[in-house]
Amino acid sequence: MTRLSLRLLLQGAPESVVRECVTRWCDEVPTAADKIVATACAAMEDEPRVTRRLTALPRKLQDLLEAFFGDDGSLRTTQALFGALGKHFKSRFELEAALAALHREAFVWMVKDKRWASFDSPCWAVPSELVECVRQQRARRQRQLQDVLLLQGFLDARFFRERAHADERANGNGGKTGGGKATDQKAAEQKAADHARKIYKLYTLEKAMTQRLAKLPPAVSGLVETALHKHGGLVAFDELLREVDQPEPPDLGLVQKCLEEAMLGTTGPLDLARIGIQPIERAVVVFHEVALHAIRKRGEEHRPTVTEELGCGGDLASNVGRFLRELQQSKVLFTAEGELFKASHKRIAGLLLPVPGGFVDQESMLELVFRFCLHRRLIDRRGERSLRPTPAGQAFEQSSLGEQVKTLLSHVVEDRTLPGEAFHHVRMRRVLLRLLRRAEPLLWQDPAVLPFLTRNAYLAQLDTKATEEFFAARFQGGGYTPSESLQQMSWNLLVWIKKRLFPLGLIDIGMHQGRVTALRLSRLGAELLEAEPAAKVGGTRCAIIVQPDFEILVFPGFDVHEVVHLFDRFARRTKSDHVHQFTFDQSSIHAGLQDGLTMAQIVQELTERARVPIPQNVLYSLEEWGQHPPS
């Protein structure tokens, strides 16, 4: 990639042009002629000054100047610029006028060398000092989160990347080198990379991290402990001081020194507003690798107290089935706005299975089911303002529980009705599901562990450039201020777990004295997410007892979710506890037959799972009901 320095671009130019350039970039023009160009070069390498001058340009000139900072190089012909940016200019003359304006501001110069320019298409160039300053600033800005949040990024930025830049400057800013010198440089880079990997591996040994945390001074250790277990390792220093009761708390400088010397974390400003999160001026950061180890270790040593276990199984999928069957059996009308009438809404909500613990009321559950059916085209609106299931809805009802839950999961991941910035939360939910796959099924964890680790992992791998471009449009429109803090991101993620993953049956909730004290990956969640330790979730097969009064008692087993989901199609659930209870009659059996089941399937399922023989009156009734199928 060819780049021309300012000295080369000004070579042979009149003294008035040179002084005009220096005037644009410098506050004072040196009197010594040999220092004039050097002063301008230094100004073009001053990041605050460069940023200030670039932002002062009109938007159209900024967009034109961007073409010189890209991968295509800092030398561009007028013809190439018009081909790439012609749609932003009325004519080539307007483009040339914009280039002339940038030249007056000492950003670009015309290159007359015939290697690049031609008679009908002049060539323009931006000084290499300015290009390098902008590119390095943007690269550092893009890596800012990784350099602050990750130990790997911190080591790379502090020790290895700075050394590489120093070596590059010593070699003349990456100028041409001989073959032997280039080979030596490549070997040195490889050696430095290997050294960096070894150092990182040593610092991330679990025993080494535990020892370094234990050696922190008591005052700093208390702050770090609070930052880890109440905020996940990311917190504002002022907020931390309010939570830690210490007579003489340490200042931020001491905390930074202790954390960085121990390679445990760092402090400083977090410029998060550009990516749609509330910024922190004075942040205390425990590196993600250290926080991951410390939070998990504390979770293993301090298991939460659980006196009441709540689980949903496949109830959300069953509620979708109940809603679809209700649309088949009765005429359900909708308003001109496409919503259910209040009377129908209240009546159908009463038919749905309640969510244990009351985390989602039945009317909110119906809204979730209704939106899901609309988005997945399981229902359609008829001309007479009534709702009916589509062929896709009938196929959904007849599919297996696993397929239904996976379809529902893909819907709730994209749910934008809960609190929080949707751009971040949709992506964080996918990270959370990946972490769940590595979780130990049926093992209780503190409810804050999963949201904290998810948020930290998401921020550590965030594509800052793409995210900043997404939020740039909001800032340009004016009036936008990020409303969500780092702490709120975690709590809003916990809300999604309680209101979506729990009703879906992927998560069980542990309670103590009326509070949520623990979460765990459920048996159904382990099976559907194909969790790594899922083989440990085995058990006996589900069994039932059929009573003469047409009541079914379902005793739990490893396949209890599938059994309960199947029975929901031809029986009415009366109780969901350690033992599920159902009752059935002719109308419920006929509803199951309309739903795609056969009488042979129903009888076979009851017979194969029965602990004791099915009463003769029940078998006789089933046979009679099967001979008079629903019309």
C-alpha positions as CSV (number, residue, x, y, z in Angstrom):
1,M,0.0,0.0,0.0
2,T,1.6,3.3,-1.1
3,R,1.6,6.2,1.3
4,L,3.2,9.6,0.9
5,S,4.4,11.6,3.9
6,L,3.6,15.3,4.3
7,R,7.2,16.2,3.6
8,L,7.0,14.5,0.2
9,L,3.6,16.1,-0.6
10,L,5.0,19.6,0.2
11,Q,8.3,19.1,-1.7
12,G,8.7,21.9,-4.2
13,A,5.6,23.8,-3.0
14,P,5.9,27.6,-2.5
15,E,6.7,28.8,1.0
16,S,3.2,30.4,1.2
17,V,1.5,27.0,0.7
18,V,3.7,25.4,3.4
19,R,3.0,28.1,5.9
20,E,-0.7,27.9,5.1
21,C,-0.6,24.2,5.9
22,V,1.2,24.8,9.2
23,T,-1.2,27.5,10.1
24,R,-4.2,25.2,9.7
25,W,-2.7,22.5,11.9
26,C,-0.6,24.4,14.5
27,D,-1.4,27.2,17.0
28,E,2.0,28.8,16.4
29,V,4.2,28.7,13.3
30,P,7.9,28.2,14.1
31,T,10.3,30.8,12.8
32,A,13.0,28.3,11.8
33,A,12.3,27.1,8.2
34,D,13.7,23.6,8.9
35,K,11.1,23.1,11.7
36,I,8.0,24.2,9.9
37,V,7.2,20.8,8.2
38,A,8.2,18.8,11.3
39,T,5.8,20.8,13.4
40,A,3.0,20.1,11.0
41,C,3.8,16.4,11.0
42,A,3.8,16.3,14.8
43,A,0.4,18.0,14.8
44,M,-1.0,15.4,12.4
45,E,0.1,12.7,14.8
46,D,-1.7,14.4,17.8
47,E,-4.9,12.3,18.2
48,P,-7.0,15.0,20.1
49,R,-6.1,17.6,17.6
50,V,-6.8,15.3,14.6
51,T,-10.2,14.3,16.2
52,R,-11.1,17.9,16.8
53,R,-10.3,19.0,13.2
54,L,-12.1,16.0,11.6
55,T,-15.3,16.5,13.6
56,A,-15.3,20.2,12.7
57,L,-15.6,19.4,9.0
58,P,-19.0,19.3,7.3
59,R,-20.5,15.8,7.1
60,K,-20.1,15.7,3.3
61,L,-16.4,16.4,3.5
62,Q,-16.0,13.9,6.4
63,D,-17.6,11.2,4.2
64,L,-15.3,12.1,1.3
65,L,-12.2,12.0,3.5
66,E,-13.2,8.5,4.8
67,A,-12.3,7.1,1.3
68,F,-8.6,7.9,2.0
69,F,-8.6,6.1,5.4
70,G,-9.9,2.8,4.0
71,D,-8.0,-0.3,2.8
72,D,-7.9,1.0,-0.7
73,G,-5.0,3.4,0.3
74,S,-4.5,7.1,0.9
75,L,-3.9,7.8,-2.9
76,R,-7.1,8.0,-4.9
77,T,-7.8,9.4,-8.4
78,T,-10.7,11.7,-9.0
79,Q,-12.2,9.1,-11.3
80,A,-12.0,6.3,-8.7
81,L,-13.5,8.6,-6.1
82,F,-16.4,9.5,-8.3
83,G,-17.0,5.9,-9.1
84,A,-17.1,5.0,-5.4
85,L,-18.9,8.1,-4.1
86,G,-20.6,9.6,-7.1
87,K,-24.1,8.9,-5.7
88,H,-23.4,11.5,-3.0
89,F,-22.5,14.3,-5.4
90,K,-24.5,15.8,-8.2
91,S,-21.6,15.9,-10.6
92,R,-17.9,15.4,-10.9
93,F,-17.5,19.2,-10.6
94,E,-19.1,19.1,-7.1
95,L,-16.7,16.3,-6.1
96,E,-13.7,18.3,-7.3
97,A,-15.0,21.4,-5.4
98,A,-15.2,19.2,-2.2
99,L,-11.6,18.0,-2.8
100,A,-10.5,21.6,-3.2
101,A,-12.2,22.5,0.1
102,L,-10.3,19.7,1.8
103,H,-7.1,20.9,0.2
104,R,-7.7,24.4,1.6
105,E,-8.1,22.8,5.1
106,A,-4.7,21.0,4.6
107,F,-6.1,17.5,4.6
108,V,-5.4,16.4,1.0
109,W,-2.9,17.4,-1.7
110,M,-2.8,16.8,-5.4
111,V,-0.1,14.3,-6.6
112,K,1.3,15.1,-10.1
113,D,3.4,12.0,-10.4
114,K,2.5,10.1,-13.6
115,R,2.6,6.8,-11.8
116,W,-0.7,7.6,-10.2
117,A,-2.2,10.6,-12.0
118,S,-3.3,11.1,-15.6
119,F,-4.4,14.1,-17.7
120,D,-8.1,13.6,-17.2
121,S,-8.0,12.2,-13.7
122,P,-5.8,13.9,-11.1
123,C,-4.6,12.0,-8.1
124,W,-5.1,13.2,-4.5
125,A,-3.4,12.0,-1.3
126,V,-3.7,12.3,2.4
127,P,-0.3,12.5,4.3
128,S,0.7,9.2,5.8
129,E,1.1,10.7,9.2
130,L,-2.5,11.7,9.3
131,V,-3.7,8.3,7.9
132,E,-1.6,6.4,10.4
133,C,-2.9,8.5,13.3
134,V,-6.5,7.9,12.4
135,R,-6.2,4.2,11.7
136,Q,-4.3,3.6,14.9
137,Q,-6.8,5.6,16.9
138,R,-9.7,3.6,15.4
139,A,-8.0,0.3,15.9
140,R,-7.4,1.1,19.5
141,R,-10.9,2.4,19.9
142,Q,-12.3,-0.9,18.4
143,R,-10.1,-3.0,20.8
144,Q,-10.8,-0.8,23.8
145,L,-13.3,-3.1,25.5
146,Q,-11.2,-6.2,24.9
147,D,-8.1,-4.4,26.2
148,V,-9.8,-3.4,29.4
149,L,-12.1,-6.4,30.1
150,L,-9.8,-9.3,29.1
151,L,-6.5,-10.2,30.7
152,Q,-5.4,-11.4,27.3
153,G,-6.2,-8.0,25.7
154,F,-4.6,-6.1,28.6
155,L,-1.3,-8.1,28.3
156,D,-1.3,-7.7,24.5
157,A,-2.0,-3.9,24.7
158,R,0.4,-3.2,27.5
159,F,3.4,-5.3,26.7
160,F,3.3,-6.9,23.2
161,R,1.5,-4.5,21.0
162,E,3.4,-1.4,22.3
163,R,6.6,-3.3,21.7
164,A,5.6,-4.1,18.1
165,H,4.8,-0.5,17.4
166,A,8.1,0.6,18.9
167,D,9.9,-1.9,16.6
168,E,7.9,-0.7,13.6
169,R,8.8,3.0,14.3
170,A,12.5,2.0,14.7
171,N,12.4,0.3,11.3
172,G,11.1,3.5,9.7
173,N,7.3,3.0,9.9
174,G,7.2,-0.3,8.1
175,G,9.3,0.8,5.2
176,K,10.9,-1.6,2.8
177,T,13.4,-3.9,4.3
178,G,15.7,-6.5,2.8
179,G,14.7,-10.2,2.6
180,G,16.9,-11.2,5.5
181,K,15.6,-8.3,7.7
182,A,12.0,-9.2,7.0
183,T,12.6,-12.8,7.9
184,D,14.2,-11.8,11.2
185,Q,11.3,-9.5,11.9
186,K,8.8,-12.3,11.2
187,A,10.7,-14.7,13.4
188,A,10.8,-12.1,16.2
189,E,7.0,-11.6,15.9
190,Q,6.4,-15.3,16.2
191,K,8.7,-15.6,19.2
192,A,6.8,-12.7,20.9
193,A,3.4,-14.3,20.1
194,D,4.6,-17.6,21.6
195,H,5.9,-15.8,24.7
196,A,2.6,-14.0,25.1
197,R,0.6,-17.2,25.0
198,K,2.8,-18.8,27.7
199,I,2.5,-15.7,29.9
200,Y,-1.2,-15.7,29.5
201,K,-1.5,-19.4,30.3
202,L,0.5,-18.9,33.5
203,Y,-1.6,-16.0,34.7
204,T,-4.9,-17.9,34.1
205,L,-4.0,-21.0,36.1
206,E,-6.8,-21.4,38.6
207,K,-4.4,-21.9,41.5
208,A,-2.4,-18.8,40.5
209,M,-5.5,-16.6,40.3
210,T,-6.7,-17.8,43.7
211,Q,-3.3,-17.0,45.2
212,R,-3.1,-13.5,43.6
213,L,-6.6,-12.7,44.9
214,A,-5.7,-13.8,48.4
215,K,-2.5,-11.6,48.4
216,L,-4.4,-8.3,47.8
217,P,-4.3,-5.8,50.7
218,P,-7.3,-6.2,53.0
219,A,-8.9,-2.8,52.0
220,V,-8.5,-3.5,48.3
221,S,-9.6,-7.1,48.7
222,G,-12.9,-6.1,50.2
223,L,-13.6,-3.8,47.3
224,V,-12.7,-6.5,44.8
225,E,-14.9,-9.1,46.6
226,T,-17.9,-6.8,46.5
227,A,-17.2,-5.9,42.8
228,L,-17.1,-9.6,41.9
229,H,-20.1,-11.0,43.7
230,K,-22.5,-8.0,43.6
231,H,-21.6,-6.6,40.2
232,G,-19.9,-9.4,38.3
233,G,-16.5,-7.6,38.2
234,L,-17.7,-4.4,36.5
235,V,-18.8,-1.4,38.7
236,A,-18.3,2.3,39.2
237,F,-15.8,3.1,41.9
238,D,-18.1,5.6,43.6
239,E,-20.9,3.1,43.8
240,L,-18.5,0.5,45.2
241,L,-17.4,2.9,48.0
242,R,-21.1,3.4,49.0
243,E,-21.6,-0.4,49.3
244,V,-18.4,-1.2,51.2
245,D,-18.3,0.0,54.8
246,Q,-14.7,0.9,55.4
247,P,-13.4,3.7,57.7
248,E,-10.6,4.6,55.3
249,P,-11.3,3.2,51.9
250,P,-8.4,3.1,49.4
251,D,-8.3,5.7,46.6
252,L,-8.7,4.7,43.0
253,G,-5.0,4.9,42.2
254,L,-4.1,2.3,44.9
255,V,-6.8,0.0,43.6
256,Q,-5.5,0.3,40.1
257,K,-1.9,-0.3,41.2
258,C,-2.8,-3.4,43.2
259,L,-5.0,-4.9,40.4
260,E,-2.6,-4.3,37.6
261,E,0.5,-5.5,39.4
262,A,-1.4,-8.7,40.3
263,M,-2.8,-9.0,36.8
264,L,-6.3,-9.2,38.2
265,G,-7.9,-6.1,36.7
266,T,-7.6,-2.4,36.1
267,T,-9.5,0.9,36.6
268,G,-10.3,3.8,34.3
269,P,-13.1,5.3,32.2
270,L,-15.4,3.0,30.2
271,D,-16.6,4.8,27.1
272,L,-19.8,2.8,26.6
273,A,-22.2,5.5,25.4
274,R,-21.1,5.0,21.8
275,I,-22.4,1.4,22.0
276,G,-25.7,2.2,23.7
277,I,-24.8,1.6,27.4
278,Q,-24.4,4.2,30.2
279,P,-20.7,5.1,30.4
280,I,-18.7,4.9,33.7
281,E,-16.1,7.6,34.4
282,R,-14.3,5.7,37.1
283,A,-14.7,2.0,36.7
284,V,-13.2,-0.9,38.6
285,V,-12.8,-3.8,36.2
286,V,-11.9,-7.4,37.3
287,F,-10.7,-9.2,34.1
288,H,-13.3,-11.6,32.6
289,E,-11.0,-14.6,33.1
290,V,-10.5,-13.8,36.8
291,A,-14.2,-13.0,37.3
292,L,-15.2,-16.3,35.7
293,H,-13.0,-18.2,38.0
294,A,-13.9,-16.3,41.2
295,I,-17.7,-16.4,40.6
296,R,-17.7,-20.1,39.8
297,K,-15.5,-20.9,42.7
298,R,-17.7,-19.0,45.1
299,G,-20.8,-20.8,43.7
300,E,-19.2,-24.2,44.4
301,E,-18.2,-23.2,47.9
302,H,-21.5,-21.5,48.9
303,R,-24.5,-23.4,47.5
304,P,-27.7,-21.5,47.7
305,T,-30.5,-22.5,50.2
306,V,-33.5,-24.0,48.4
307,T,-36.6,-24.9,50.3
308,E,-39.1,-24.9,47.4
309,E,-38.4,-26.1,43.8
310,L,-40.4,-24.6,40.9
311,G,-40.5,-26.2,37.4
312,C,-42.7,-25.7,34.4
313,G,-41.7,-28.6,32.1
314,G,-43.5,-28.3,28.7
315,D,-46.3,-26.1,30.1
316,L,-45.7,-23.2,27.6
317,A,-45.9,-25.6,24.7
318,S,-49.1,-27.1,26.2
319,N,-50.6,-23.6,26.5
320,V,-50.0,-23.0,22.8
321,G,-51.9,-26.3,22.2
322,R,-54.7,-25.2,24.4
323,F,-55.0,-21.9,22.6
324,L,-55.0,-23.6,19.2
325,R,-57.7,-26.1,20.3
326,E,-59.8,-23.3,21.7
327,L,-59.8,-21.6,18.3
328,Q,-60.9,-24.8,16.7
329,Q,-63.7,-25.5,19.1
330,S,-65.2,-22.0,19.4
331,K,-65.4,-18.7,17.5
332,V,-62.8,-16.3,18.8
333,L,-63.1,-12.7,17.5
334,F,-60.5,-10.0,17.2
335,T,-60.8,-6.2,17.2
336,A,-60.0,-3.8,14.3
337,E,-56.5,-3.4,15.7
338,G,-56.0,-7.2,15.4
339,E,-56.1,-7.8,19.2
340,L,-58.4,-10.2,21.0
341,F,-61.6,-8.8,22.5
342,K,-61.3,-8.3,26.3
343,A,-64.0,-10.9,27.1
344,S,-62.3,-13.5,24.9
345,H,-58.9,-12.6,26.2
346,K,-60.0,-13.1,29.8
347,R,-61.9,-16.3,29.1
348,I,-59.0,-18.0,27.2
349,A,-56.4,-16.8,29.7
350,G,-58.4,-18.7,32.4
351,L,-57.9,-21.9,30.3
352,L,-54.1,-21.7,30.3
353,L,-51.8,-23.5,32.7
354,P,-50.5,-21.1,35.4
355,V,-46.8,-20.4,35.8
356,P,-45.6,-21.6,39.2
357,G,-44.5,-18.7,41.4
358,G,-46.6,-16.2,39.5
359,F,-43.6,-14.8,37.5
360,V,-46.0,-14.5,34.5
361,D,-49.7,-14.0,35.0
362,Q,-52.1,-15.8,32.8
363,E,-53.1,-12.8,30.7
364,S,-49.4,-12.0,30.0
365,M,-49.0,-15.7,29.1
366,L,-51.9,-15.5,26.6
367,E,-50.3,-12.4,25.0
368,L,-47.0,-14.3,24.6
369,V,-48.8,-17.3,23.1
370,F,-50.9,-15.0,20.8
371,R,-47.8,-13.2,19.5
372,F,-46.0,-16.4,19.0
373,C,-48.8,-17.9,17.0
374,L,-49.1,-14.8,14.8
375,H,-45.4,-14.5,14.1
376,R,-45.1,-18.2,13.2
377,R,-48.2,-18.1,11.1
378,L,-49.9,-20.8,13.3
379,I,-53.1,-18.8,13.1
380,D,-54.7,-16.4,10.6
381,R,-57.3,-13.7,10.8
382,R,-60.5,-14.6,8.8
383,G,-62.7,-12.1,7.0
384,E,-65.4,-12.4,9.6
385,R,-62.9,-11.2,12.2
386,S,-62.3,-14.6,13.7
387,L,-59.1,-16.5,14.3
388,R,-58.5,-20.1,13.1
389,P,-55.5,-22.4,13.2
390,T,-53.5,-22.7,9.9
391,P,-52.1,-26.0,8.5
392,A,-48.8,-24.9,10.1
393,G,-50.6,-24.6,13.5
394,Q,-52.1,-28.1,13.1
395,A,-48.6,-29.4,12.2
396,F,-47.1,-27.7,15.2
397,E,-49.7,-29.3,17.5
398,Q,-48.9,-32.7,16.2
399,S,-45.1,-32.3,16.5
400,S,-43.0,-33.6,19.4
401,L,-42.4,-31.6,22.6
402,G,-38.8,-31.1,21.7
403,E,-39.6,-29.6,18.3
404,Q,-42.2,-27.3,19.9
405,V,-39.9,-26.0,22.6
406,K,-37.1,-25.3,20.1
407,T,-39.5,-23.3,18.0
408,L,-40.7,-21.4,21.0
409,L,-37.1,-20.8,22.1
410,S,-36.2,-19.2,18.8
411,H,-39.2,-16.9,19.3
412,V,-38.5,-15.8,22.9
413,V,-34.8,-15.2,22.0
414,E,-36.0,-12.4,19.7
415,D,-38.6,-11.1,22.1
416,R,-38.5,-7.3,22.3
417,T,-41.3,-6.8,24.8
418,L,-39.2,-7.1,27.9
419,P,-37.0,-4.3,29.4
420,G,-33.6,-3.6,28.0
421,E,-31.9,-2.5,24.8
422,A,-33.0,-5.1,22.2
423,F,-29.8,-4.9,20.2
424,H,-27.7,-6.1,23.1
425,H,-30.2,-8.4,24.8
426,V,-31.0,-10.5,21.7
427,R,-27.3,-11.2,21.3
428,M,-26.7,-11.7,25.1
429,R,-29.5,-14.3,25.2
430,R,-27.6,-16.4,22.5
431,V,-24.5,-16.2,24.7
432,L,-26.5,-17.3,27.7
433,L,-27.8,-20.3,25.9
434,R,-24.2,-21.3,24.9
435,L,-23.2,-21.0,28.6
436,L,-26.2,-23.1,29.6
437,R,-25.0,-25.9,27.3
438,R,-21.9,-26.2,29.5
439,A,-23.8,-26.0,32.8
440,E,-24.3,-29.0,35.1
441,P,-28.0,-30.1,34.9
442,L,-30.0,-30.1,38.1
443,L,-27.3,-28.3,40.0
444,W,-28.4,-25.2,41.9
445,Q,-26.5,-21.9,41.3
446,D,-26.9,-18.4,42.6
447,P,-29.3,-16.5,40.3
448,A,-26.8,-13.7,39.6
449,V,-24.1,-16.0,38.3
450,L,-25.5,-16.7,34.9
451,P,-26.5,-13.1,34.1
452,F,-23.1,-11.7,35.2
453,L,-21.0,-14.3,33.3
454,T,-23.2,-13.8,30.2
455,R,-22.9,-10.0,30.2
456,N,-19.1,-10.1,30.7
457,A,-18.6,-12.7,28.0
458,Y,-20.9,-10.7,25.6
459,L,-19.0,-7.5,26.2
460,A,-15.6,-9.2,25.8
461,Q,-16.5,-10.6,22.4
462,L,-18.5,-7.6,21.2
463,D,-17.8,-6.3,17.7
464,T,-17.4,-2.7,18.7
465,K,-17.2,-1.3,15.2
466,A,-20.5,-2.7,14.0
467,T,-22.2,-1.8,17.3
468,E,-21.0,1.7,17.1
469,E,-22.2,2.1,13.6
470,F,-25.6,0.8,14.7
471,F,-26.0,3.4,17.4
472,A,-24.4,6.2,15.4
473,A,-27.7,6.8,13.6
474,R,-29.5,7.3,16.9
475,F,-26.9,9.9,18.1
476,Q,-27.1,11.7,14.7
477,G,-30.8,12.0,15.0
478,G,-30.3,13.8,18.3
479,G,-32.0,13.3,21.7
480,Y,-30.7,9.8,22.3
481,T,-29.2,8.9,25.6
482,P,-28.3,5.4,26.7
483,S,-30.7,4.4,29.4
484,E,-29.3,1.0,30.5
485,S,-26.4,0.5,32.8
486,L,-24.1,-2.5,33.1
487,Q,-25.9,-3.6,36.3
488,Q,-29.3,-3.2,34.6
489,M,-28.1,-5.3,31.7
490,S,-27.7,-8.2,34.1
491,W,-30.9,-7.7,35.9
492,N,-32.9,-7.4,32.7
493,L,-31.3,-10.6,31.5
494,L,-32.5,-12.3,34.8
495,V,-36.0,-11.0,34.0
496,W,-35.9,-12.8,30.7
497,I,-34.8,-16.0,32.4
498,K,-37.7,-15.8,34.9
499,K,-40.3,-14.7,32.4
500,R,-39.3,-16.7,29.3
501,L,-36.8,-19.5,29.9
502,F,-38.6,-20.7,33.1
503,P,-42.1,-20.9,31.5
504,L,-40.4,-22.7,28.6
505,G,-39.1,-25.3,31.0
506,L,-35.4,-24.9,30.3
507,I,-34.7,-23.5,33.8
508,D,-35.9,-24.5,37.3
509,I,-36.2,-21.9,40.0
510,G,-35.3,-22.4,43.7
511,M,-37.1,-20.4,46.4
512,H,-36.4,-19.7,50.0
513,Q,-38.7,-17.6,52.2
514,G,-40.5,-16.2,49.2
515,R,-37.4,-15.1,47.4
516,V,-35.6,-16.5,44.3
517,T,-32.4,-17.9,45.6
518,A,-31.2,-20.3,42.9
519,L,-31.4,-21.3,39.2
520,R,-30.5,-24.6,37.6
521,L,-30.6,-26.2,34.1
522,S,-33.7,-28.4,34.1
523,R,-33.8,-32.0,32.8
524,L,-35.8,-30.8,29.8
525,G,-33.3,-28.0,29.2
526,A,-30.3,-30.4,29.3
527,E,-32.0,-32.7,26.7
528,L,-33.0,-29.9,24.3
529,L,-29.8,-27.9,24.5
530,E,-27.8,-31.1,24.3
531,A,-25.8,-30.0,27.3
532,E,-22.3,-31.7,27.7
533,P,-23.0,-33.5,31.0
534,A,-26.6,-34.4,29.9
535,A,-25.8,-38.1,30.2
536,K,-26.0,-37.7,34.0
537,V,-29.7,-36.8,33.8
538,G,-30.9,-40.3,33.3
539,G,-33.5,-42.1,35.5
540,T,-36.5,-44.5,35.4
541,R,-39.2,-44.3,32.9
542,C,-42.4,-42.3,33.8
543,A,-45.2,-44.5,35.2
544,I,-49.0,-43.9,35.7
545,I,-52.0,-45.2,37.6
546,V,-55.5,-44.9,36.0
547,Q,-58.3,-44.7,38.5
548,P,-61.8,-46.0,37.9
549,D,-63.1,-42.4,38.1
550,F,-61.1,-41.6,35.0
551,E,-58.3,-39.9,37.0
552,I,-54.7,-40.4,35.9
553,L,-51.7,-40.1,38.4
554,V,-48.4,-39.5,36.6
555,F,-45.3,-40.4,38.6
556,P,-42.1,-38.6,37.5
557,G,-39.4,-40.2,35.4
558,F,-36.8,-39.1,32.9
559,D,-39.5,-38.6,30.2
560,V,-42.1,-36.9,32.4
561,H,-42.2,-33.8,30.2
562,E,-43.1,-35.7,27.0
563,V,-45.8,-37.8,28.9
564,V,-47.4,-34.7,30.5
565,H,-47.4,-32.9,27.2
566,L,-49.1,-35.8,25.5
567,F,-51.7,-36.2,28.2
568,D,-52.5,-32.5,27.9
569,R,-53.8,-33.2,24.4
570,F,-56.6,-35.7,25.5
571,A,-57.0,-35.0,29.3
572,R,-57.4,-32.1,31.6
573,R,-54.6,-31.4,34.1
574,T,-56.0,-30.8,37.6
575,K,-52.7,-30.6,39.5
576,S,-49.0,-30.1,38.7
577,D,-46.7,-31.1,41.6
578,H,-44.3,-34.0,42.3
579,V,-47.2,-36.2,41.0
580,H,-49.2,-34.8,38.1
581,Q,-53.0,-35.4,38.1
582,F,-55.2,-35.6,35.0
583,T,-58.9,-36.4,34.4
584,F,-60.5,-37.3,31.1
585,D,-64.0,-37.8,29.7
586,Q,-65.6,-38.2,26.3
587,S,-65.2,-34.5,25.3
588,S,-61.5,-34.4,26.2
589,I,-60.9,-37.7,24.3
590,H,-62.7,-36.3,21.3
591,A,-60.6,-33.1,21.5
592,G,-57.5,-35.3,21.4
593,L,-58.8,-37.2,18.3
594,Q,-59.5,-33.9,16.6
595,D,-55.9,-32.9,17.4
596,G,-54.5,-35.8,15.4
597,L,-54.2,-38.6,18.0
598,T,-55.8,-42.0,17.5
599,M,-57.6,-44.1,20.0
600,A,-55.0,-46.8,19.6
601,Q,-52.3,-44.4,20.5
602,I,-54.1,-43.2,23.7
603,V,-54.9,-46.8,24.9
604,Q,-51.3,-48.0,24.1
605,E,-49.8,-45.1,26.0
606,L,-52.0,-45.7,29.0
607,T,-51.5,-49.5,29.0
608,E,-47.7,-49.5,28.6
609,R,-47.1,-47.0,31.4
610,A,-49.7,-48.3,33.9
611,R,-48.3,-49.7,37.1
612,V,-51.5,-51.7,37.7
613,P,-54.0,-52.9,35.1
614,I,-56.4,-50.3,33.8
615,P,-59.9,-50.6,35.2
616,Q,-62.3,-52.4,32.9
617,N,-64.9,-49.6,33.0
618,V,-62.2,-47.2,31.7
619,L,-61.2,-49.5,28.8
620,Y,-64.9,-50.1,28.0
621,S,-65.6,-46.3,27.9
622,L,-62.5,-45.7,25.7
623,E,-63.6,-48.3,23.3
624,E,-67.2,-46.9,23.1
625,W,-65.9,-43.3,22.7
626,G,-63.6,-44.5,19.9
627,Q,-66.6,-45.9,18.0
628,H,-68.3,-42.5,18.0
629,P,-65.5,-40.2,16.8
630,P,-66.2,-36.4,16.7
631,S,-67.8,-35.1,13.6
